[in-house]
Amino acid sequence: MKRIILLLSLVLSCFQSQAALEILITEGLDTARPIAIVPFSYEGQGDAPLKLSSIIAADLARSGKFNPIAEINMPQKPNVESDVDYAAWAGLGVEAILIGHVKEVALEQYQVHITLIDIVRGQITGGSSKILSEGQLIESNDHIMYDADVTADAPRFRRLGHHISDSVFETLTGIPGAFKTRIAYVQVDVEEGIEQPYKLMVADYDGYGERQLLSSQEPLMSPSWSPDATKLAYVTFENRQAQIYIQDLYSTAREMISSFPGINGAPQWSPDGTQMAMVLSKDGNPEIYVMNLASKKLTRVTKHRAIDTEPSWSPDGKKLIFTSERGGKPQLYSVNLDTMRLKRKTFTGDMNLGGSYTPDGLDLVMVNRTRGNYHIGRLDLTSGSLQVLTKTYLDESPSIAPNGSMIIYSTLHEGNQVLALVSLDGRFKARLPSGSGQVKSPAWSPMQ
């Protein structure tokens, strides 16, 4: 474990929002690493706009890697390093604690100073250090490994919490945090009389800041993020025909890029953002094509009498993984875009579909059907072993977090279509129940 003191100063304006989706952890905290996020002290008029320590603790708990202890179980609530009782925290098995102070510096602007302390090394060394000024360390023991001073202006106080969570997560694990990312999904209102029941929604990864990008009388499906997270591609039937659109999240301007006769589906951006893989049936069977987004030139990738669908790019952009029935039942195949050589990738279970590479390219995540049950699975591309990660019902549409730590997918819970989370190792599980309607087709954004 990295052993650190982390100092951050950030100036942000306050913004509050409500979550339409809220993450409910169902499994996995008992195996996570114990840490503590001590309530931050506050200096200013009235109350602090949000309880940052709660946001950070929730983020780290939802990562599946940490188990923040409850505030009621904390042996003390220090706000500066010199007040930390290392023995008391170590007695609880806590590996690290985060302490902090929030100061109002102007109307709805706040400065936040945080310190992340390694309890194990601090207990050994006595926890002593000297800091000349913020961001300048002049003497330290080996429990101080990282020091930073960051200032920023931003419209959202909540985003500050996610920023701190990202920094803490990466320092303790060596993996970039993904708490500032967003998710896109389709919500379907099931109440009678709603004129446009299909909605394309975007929200923070934890369900806050939800906003509607588009509504339609006809189905919407297959949202896909651009690599810079500023646009979404999706399929709409609003003109009584399957069409692929790209829509800017900020200007809301949109462009139709595919409206051939038959199927126009499953759009997926290339890693460099210059191309889009898609499924078209304009020449007969559903086949995989790649479109150059600048010229709109199409390259046909597959040609087979069976159905080929659900393309997804390899991290280096040199291959596609896709679902094909050419072997009799849906299985995953890869195709090298330079040579157009195909290779079957899955053999375990009744069928495997909806595959995508993990960000490091070492695994495939997919929907696996075994004995009639549809679950999320992970295939180790080195060993060929398949691990079934979920136990929920009719799981589909997996999308991987950009740091490769978590998978969001659609499932059925008590008769409703909801979103759920599972860690890549299968130990951590959570649900995102919706306040209304059915929720499906999740897509996790790239890093922002």
N, C-alpha and C positions, 0 to 999 in steps of 0.2 A: 504494500500500500504506500502511496506517496504521502509524505508527511509535510504539512505545509501550514503557513499562515498566509492567508490571502487578504489583501487590502484593496478595496474598491471604493471609489467615490463617484457617484453617478447623480446627475441632476435631471429629474424627469417631472413632467406635469402629470396630474392625476387623471385617470380615466377608469370608470367602473362599468362593468357589464355583467349580465346574468348568463348563466349557462343553460342552454336548451338540452344539451347532453352532459351528463355528469358521470365521471368514471367511478364505478363501484368495484373495488378490489374483491375478488372472490377466492383467490388462492395464491400463495407464494411468499407472503411476508415472513413466514416463520423461518425461511431459509436465507433471508436477506441479511446484509451486514448492518448491525446496530449503530446508529449515529444519533445526534441530537441537534435540532434546530431551535436554539433558545429564543424566546420572544424578544424582539428588538426593543430597545428603549426608544422613546420618542420625545422630541423637543420641538414645540410649535403650538400654534393656536388651535384649540379644539382637539379633535382626535385625528390620528393618522388616517389617510384615505383608505388604506387597505392594510391588513395584517400580513406584511411581507413574509414573515417567518412561516405562516400557515401555507402560503402559496408555494414556497420553496420546499417545505416538508412534504406537501402533497405531490409535487413534481418528482422528488427523489423516491418517494414510496411507489409512485406509478412506473418508475423505471424498472422495477422488479429487482433491483440490485441493493437497495437500502431499506432499512426498517427504522424510520425515525421514532424514537420513544415518545410516549405521550407526555404532554406538559406536566400533568399531575405527578408523574414518576420522576421528574428531574430533581436531583439532589440540591441544586442551586440554579440561579438565573443570572449569571454574570454578564456584564456588558463590555468589560475590558479584560484583556488577557491576564493581567496581574491578579485578578480576583478568582481565577479558575482554580478549583480544588481538583487536581488531577487524580488523586487517589479515590475521591468519591465517584467520579465518572468511570474510572477504570473498574471499580467495584461492581458497576452495572454492566460491564462488558462493552461499553461504548467505545468505538474506535476513534471518532472525531466529533467535534462540536463546532457549530457555526454560531457566532455571536455578532451583534450588530447594533448600530445606532442610526435612527432616522431623524433628520433635522430639516425643518421647514426654513428655506432660505429666501423665499418670495411667495407671493400668492400662488398657491397650488403648485409650487415647485419644491422639490425635496432633495436633500443630499443624503446619501446612504453610505455608511462606513461599515464594512463587514470584516470579520476575522475568522478564518477557518483554521482550527487547531487540531493537531494530531495528539490525541490523549496518550497513546502508548509511548511515543518518543518524549512527549512533554513530561510524563511521569519519570522517565529515566533520567532526563537531563535537568529536571527541576523547573522546566518551563520558563526559563529566563531569556529575555532578549531586549535589545535596545533599538528603538526606531527614531531616527533623527527627525524625519518628517514623513508625511504620507508618500509612499512609493520609494523611499530611500532607506534601505536597511544598512546599518553600520556595524552591527554585531549580532551574531545569532548562534544558537545551538542547532544541532542537526534536525530538530523538529520543525525548523523554519526552512522550507524548501522553495517557496514561490512567493513573489511579492509583486503587486501591480497597483497602479493608480489609474483609474479610468473615469472620465467624465463624459456625460452625454445629455442631450436634450431629447425628449420624446414625448408624445402625447399620451402614452399609457403607462400608468404606474404598475399595472399588472405585468407588463412586458419586462419591467425591471426585475421583477421576481424571477421570471423565466430566464433572464440573462444571467442572474446570479446562479440559478440552478444549473445552467449550462456550464458555467465556470467551475462550480464545485464538482459536478459530475465528471467533467473531463480531467480535473486534477486528481481525483481519487481513483479513476478507472483507466485513464489514458485514452478513452473513447470520447469523441465529441458529443456533447449533449444535444438533444433535439427538441428542447422544450419551447423554442420560439417558432417551431414549425406549425403548419396548419393542415387541416384535412378538408377534403371536398367529399360530398356525398349527395345522394338523391333521397329526398323525402317525399313520401306519397301520403296525402291526406285521405283517409278512408271514410270520412263523414259524407253523407249524401248532400247534394246541392252545391258542392264546391266547384266553381267553374274551371279553375286551373289547379287540379290536385297534385300535379307533378312539379317539384321544385328542386332546382340545383342549388345546394347550400355550401357555404364555406365557413369554417370556424377555426379558432385556435385548436391545437391538438387536444386540449382538455375540454372542449365544448363551449368555451367562452367566446364572446365576440361574434356569435353566429350571425350571418347575414345571407339574404337570398340574392342569388345572382340572376336567376331566371325562373319563370313559372310557365307552365304549359298545360293545355288540355290533353296533350298526347304524351306518351312516355319519353323520359329522358334517361340516358344511361351512359356508362363507361367514361366518367370524367378522368382526364389525364393531365397532369401538371407539366408546364414547360420547365426546362432546367433552371431558369431564373425565377421561377415561382410567381411570375406576373400574369400568366395566361393559363386558361384551361381549354383543352379540346374535349368535345363530348359529342354524343350522338343524340339527335332529336328526331321525332316523328311529327313535329308540329305542322309540317306541310303534307301530312299523310304519306310521307315517304321517308325512309331512313336517310339522314344526311349528317355529315360531319361538319361541325363548326369549331372555330377557335374564337374565344372571347377574352378580351382584356379585362382583368379584374378591377382595374382602377378607372379606366375611361368607360368601361362596359361596351365599347365598340366590339363588334363581332364580324367574322368573315366566314362564309361558307367555302369549304375547300374540297368537298366531295359530295356529289349528288348524282352518281351514276345509276342507271336502272338496276333494281335489285338491292342487294345488301351493301350498305356503307357502314362499317362498324369497327369496334375495338381499336380506336386510335391510340397510338403510343409514340411520344416524342423520343427522338434519338438523344443520347447523352449530350451532344453538342448543340442540340436545338435546331439543326438545319434540315432534318428529315423527319418524316412521320411514317411509322408502320401502320397498316390498316388491313381490314378484310373487305374485299370487294367480290361481288358475284357477277359483274358485268359481262364476263366472258364464259359464264356457265356456272360451275361449282364455286362455292366460297373459297377464295385463295388469298394468300398473303402477298401484299404489295408494299413497296416503299415509295413515298412521294418526296421529291425535293421541294421544300416549301417555298423556295424563291421562284423556281421555274414552273412548279406544279407538274413536272415530269414524273411519270410513274415507271417503276421497275417491278416487273412481276418476279416474285421470289419462288413461289411453289406452283406446281402444275401436276395435279393428280385428280383422279375421279372421286376420291374421298374428300370429306370436308376438312379444310385447314383453317384454323381460327386462333384467336387470342394470342397475338404476337407480343413479345416483350424483349427489350434489348439487353445485351450483355453490357456490363459497365464500360468496356472499352469501345462499344459501338460496332464491333466487328462481326457479331453473331446475333441471331434472333432465336429465342425459344418460342415454340408454338404448340398448340394442341392439334392433333390430327387423328382421324379415324382410319388411316390407311392400313393399320394393323388389325382392324376389326372393331376394336373399342378405343375410345379416346386415350391417347398416351402423349407424352411430351417428346418433342423432337427439337434438335438444334440445327441451324443452317448457317454455314460460313458464308458471309455476304460477298467475299472475294471469289471463292471457288464454287459457291452454290452447292457444296456437298452437305448432305443431310446425315444426321446420326440420331438414332433413338436413344433417349435418356432414361426413361422409366419403364420398369417391368413389374414392380410390386403392386399387388392389389388388383381389384377389378378394373379400375381406370384411374388415370391421373390427368388433371386438366388445370387451366388457369395458372401456368407456371411463371415465375419470375426469378431472376438472379438476385442473390443478396449483394449488397454494395461491394463486397470484397471479391465477388465472383466465385466463391468457394462452395456455395450451396444453392439449391433451387428450393423455393417455397411454392407450394401448389395445393390444390384440392385433391385429396386422395379418397377414393371410394373402395372400401373393403367390406365385404359381406353386407352390402347395401347401405352402409353408413358413410356419409360425406364429412370428412374432417380435414383440418389443415395439417399438411405434412411438410417435412424438411428433408431433402435428399442431399447427403454429403457427396459431392462430386468426386472426391478423392477415393473414398472407400466404397461408394455405391450403396451405403446403408440408408434406409428410410426410417425416419422417426415421426410417428403420429403425435402431434402436439396438442390437440384439443379433444374434448369429450362432449362438446355441445352438439346441437342438432341441425342438420342441413347447412353446414358451413360452406361459405362461398366467397368469392371476390377478395382474396387476400392481397394486402398492400403493405410493403415493408417500410419501416421508418428509415430515413436516410442515413442513420448511423448504424443500421443493421441490428439493433437491439430488440425490436418489437415488431409485431405484425398486427395490423388492424384488419378485421374481416366482418362479413355480414353473417348473422346466424338467426335462428328462431329461439325465442325465449317466451314461454307462456303464451304461445300462439301469435306473438308479434315478431316482426322482423326488426332486429336491433343490431347495433355494432358491438364488437367485442375485441379485446386485446389478448394476445398471448406473446410471451417472450420467445426468443429464437430457440432457447433450450427447453421450452415447454413448462418451466417451473412456475412462472407468474401468469395469472389469468385475471381478467377484469371485464366488466360489461359497461357499455355506455347506453343505458336505457333512455329512450326519447319520451318527451312529455306528450307527444301526440303523433299519430300516423306510423307508417312503416319507414324504416331507414335502411338503405342498402347502397351497394356500389361505392364503398369508401376508397379514397385515393389519398395517400400521405404525401405531403409536399416535399420538395427538396429542402436543403438547408437554406435559412434566410439570414 
